[in-house]
Every structure is written in C-alpha cells, then in structure tokens.
Amino acid sequence: MTSVAVIGAGITGITTAYKLLSQGLDVTVFDRNAYSAMETSFANGGQLSASNAEVWNSPSTFLKGIKWMLRKDAPLLVHPAPTWHKLSWMAEFVLAARSYEENTVATVKLAIAARRHLIEMAEREGFEFDLMKRGILHVYESKSEFDHATRVSALYAKGGLERRSLTDAEIHAIEPALAGTFHGGFFTESDFTGDIHKYTRGLADAVVRHGGTIRYEADVTRLSTRSEGGAAVFSRAVGSEDEAVREDFDAVVVCAGVASRRFASQLGDRVNIYPVKGYSITVNLTDEASRAGAPYVSLLDDKAKIVTSRLGEDRLRIAGTAEFAGENRDIRMDRIKPLVDWCRHRFPGVSTASVVPWAGLRPMMPDMLPRVGRGKAKGVYYNTGHGHLGWTLSAITADTIAAEVAGDHAAPGVFVRSELKPVPAVRDEAERITEAA
C-alpha cells in the first residue's frame, strides 16, 4: 500500500487525509499541536461562502489599503516595517490584478463544487458542527459599495452562483435583529455556516477510525526528497531536544498553513505564502435577551469588512480584519475592540460581557488561489495557501489532490475515484468542474 505523509492537521490537512484514505492509501498526519484544528482552523468566521470568493487583487482594494495604512482600526492593516518576503509578495499581489476577474470566477466555481463534499463527509461520519443553512447576507451602506458588489455579482454569475439583490426593507425582513439603514444588499441563499473547529475534530476522529494515523505533538523539523521518489519526514516530540527521527514515505502532501513556504523550500519548490492575520471574537449568548437579539442569518458588513455566524443557540462568531505583520500570532486588543464595538452597534440587544478573542494566520498566495498539485520532485504534492477561504474550498481541493496522488501511484488499470481528473492548476480544476456539471 502506498504510504502518504500529510503535514498539518488543520481543515485542509484533515480533509486531505480523509480523501486519501478513501482512495485506499496508507495515511499518516503530522501536527505540532495536541489536537487537530488548533491554529488557523480554530475560530474563523464560520462562513462557507462562495459569495465571498472575490479575490483582493483589484485597484479599489489597493486604494483602500493605502488610505487604511494610517488607521490602527483599519480593516486591512499593513505594518510599514519592510521585509524582502513582504515586498516580494506584495509585488506579486499587485501583478496578479491582471487576472482579477479570471481568478474570482475560478474561486467561486471551486467554492460551489466544495459544498457537497463537505456536507457529505459530515453526514457519512455522523458528526455535528453547528451547520446552519440560512444563507449569507451582504449589506452595503453606500451606493458605491453596492455598485461594486453588483459588478462582482456579475462575475459570480459566470461561475454559476446565484445572488439576490435586496432593498433595505428586504434586508431587515431576512434578518430583523440587524440594526442600521443600508443602500442595499445581496443574499446568497445557497451559502451556509458552521463551526470549523468542530468539523475538523469530527473528521479527524473519522480519519483514525478508517485506519489513518495522526501524530499529534510532532514537531516536523525537516522534509527532504528521496532519490526513488517521495519524502523523508524528520520529526520529534514538541519540546524535545532529542534528534529528529526519520520516516520515509512514498508521497508527501504539504498542508501546513503558513509553514508550507518553509517546507516547500526544503523540497525544492517555491510556494510564496504570506501569513495574513485575522481576528475573531466569540460572543457567549448567556441570557435570553442576547440570544433573541443575535442574528441567525450570517452577515458580511462590507464597510467594516466584518462577518458573523451563529453557532448554535448560545454563541455568535464575529470575525474580520486583515493584518500584514509576518508570523506574529499576538492578539492585539486594538484589533479586537472594533469587533466588539461593531457587535454593540449592529446588535444592541446582545450583551458583550462574555467575549473570547482569537487571532490566526491565514496562509495566502499572491494571486489568492490555493496551491494544489505536484511539486518538482516525484511524490511531492501541495494543498495549501487557501487564504481566508480554507473552510470554503478545502473539501474540493482535498478531493483533487487525493485523486492526483492516487493516480500517480495506482497500479496499471486501477480506477481512481474522483469527481475531477488530476490537474496541475486550480484554474484548470475549476474549468473541469464546470464542464462536468
């Protein structure tokens, strides 16, 4: 049986491991934490949102970013201290604006294709993750914001996503708890929400039940290619001073979030991921008034760049902001306060007496498309760089990379199960999904 190492036990690594097991491969997952989904997959905004698939490489984002640089509470904060990595990444980010429309359409196609896979895995394995199918509501205070959203909706339509334009009255009919007056909005009924941490932990348990191995508290110090193909994984217990132990695998799939760039370099590849910090708060709805005053419909407030998801009866997740500060995981209260203030402004009936803050590093590629496919060396693969859409895209990119690994290592005549044929580029994957549909 072909042995495959998966580096990382976040949402991308665990979905990849599950799909690899479904192809009949022998899977071992490595993660430095004691449990799955303890970093970027711990407390994100909760949205599974094809309606948030617009890539950020547009002139309007560039102009906003320049204006926001001097505001500590800005939705997008770029620390001025230069590093070569930050400068090179931003140069590629600007150049990717040439493919803004193409990449947005490709992303929305992937997001639509991922939905069925994600729900089917949870139903098959029988775990709950606070799934709520009430759609996602985008609201806009100004005409300029709404006009831009109208143009984006035309791109989404090319990718097969249906959104409904709303008036202010229709916005409040869909979510009565929301305070404020809006120029207009868009409602995507097919989007939904859930708890990424619960989902990943539930699927990780399924990986073990189906014969996979997960090495928690395993510090992977180095990866190296082998002359016969595949990779050697050097790891030791977290905190140990012992020499790292080598294990050989026929293939390795790097799903290591922001660490993927370092591992790719060790394997002879360039995966230009930059860590973009995002923040969230989980508001505990401890009284009846707060539960009644909190929204059930998921929201995105375009001006504030803040999203919400209702996680069961007694939790409200509020997330937003993007911070370019390198590999810094500090939770800054001047970035948390705008989220709390927004909650009080938009949902005055909700008490913020019990709020849990969090920050995580999104692994983002300059063109905002994930890196999915083979590396230069035989037996090396990547499923990483999903940015702010790891929860939204992971199920389909996992299916794709699992089929690619299985296809490369299958005996002649063996059928490889996948909705997609193995392909080297995400744009090609999106086109094949459309053609299959």
DAMOLIN-V735164 format. One record per backbone hydrogen bond with DSSP energy under -0.5 kcal/mol. CO is the residue of the C=O (numbers start at 0). NH is the residue of the N-H. If there is no record, write none. Layout:
BEGIN
co:nh
CO:NH
CO:NH
END
This chain:
BEGIN
co:nh
1:25
2:249
2:250
3:27
4:252
5:7
5:29
6:254
8:36
9:13
10:14
11:15
12:16
13:17
14:18
15:19
16:20
17:21
18:22
19:22
19:24
20:23
24:26
25:3
26:212
27:5
28:214
29:7
30:217
32:216
38:41
45:193
46:48
47:49
47:191
48:51
49:52
55:57
57:60
57:61
58:62
59:63
60:64
61:65
62:66
63:67
64:68
65:68
66:69
67:70
69:71
70:73
74:321
75:77
76:78
76:323
82:86
83:87
84:88
85:89
86:90
87:91
88:92
89:93
90:94
91:95
93:96
94:97
95:98
96:99
98:102
99:103
100:104
101:105
102:106
103:107
104:108
105:109
106:110
107:111
108:112
109:113
110:114
111:114
111:115
112:116
113:117
114:118
115:119
116:120
117:121
118:122
119:123
120:124
121:125
121:126
128:194
131:133
131:192
134:297
135:137
135:187
136:299
137:185
138:301
139:182
139:183
141:145
142:146
143:147
144:148
145:149
146:150
147:151
148:152
149:153
150:154
151:155
152:156
153:157
154:158
155:158
155:160
156:159
160:162
163:186
165:184
166:170
167:171
168:172
169:173
170:174
174:177
183:139
184:165
185:137
186:163
186:188
187:135
187:190
190:134
191:47
192:131
193:195
194:198
195:199
196:200
197:201
198:202
199:203
200:204
201:205
202:206
203:207
204:208
205:209
206:211
207:210
212:28
212:214
213:215
214:30
214:217
216:218
216:237
217:219
218:220
218:235
221:233
223:231
225:228
229:225
230:248
231:223
231:233
232:234
232:246
233:220
233:221
234:244
235:218
236:239
244:234
246:232
248:230
250:4
251:253
251:380
252:6
252:254
253:382
255:258
256:259
257:260
258:262
259:263
260:264
261:265
262:266
263:268
264:267
268:270
269:271
270:272
271:365
273:275
273:363
274:276
275:361
276:322
277:359
278:319
279:357
280:282
280:317
281:283
281:355
282:284
282:315
283:285
286:290
287:291
288:292
289:293
297:136
298:307
299:138
299:301
300:304
300:305
304:320
305:300
306:318
307:298
308:310
308:316
309:311
313:284
314:310
315:282
316:308
317:280
318:306
319:278
321:76
322:276
322:324
323:78
325:327
326:328
329:331
330:332
331:334
331:335
332:336
335:338
335:339
336:340
337:341
338:342
339:343
340:344
341:345
342:346
345:178
346:349
352:354
353:283
354:356
355:281
357:279
359:277
359:361
361:275
361:363
362:386
363:273
364:367
369:371
370:383
372:381
376:379
377:229
378:251
379:374
380:253
381:372
383:370
384:364
385:388
386:389
388:392
389:393
392:395
392:396
393:397
394:398
395:399
396:400
397:401
398:402
399:403
400:404
401:405
402:406
403:407
404:408
405:409
410:413
414:416
415:417
424:428
425:429
426:430
427:431
428:432
429:433
430:434
431:435
432:436
END
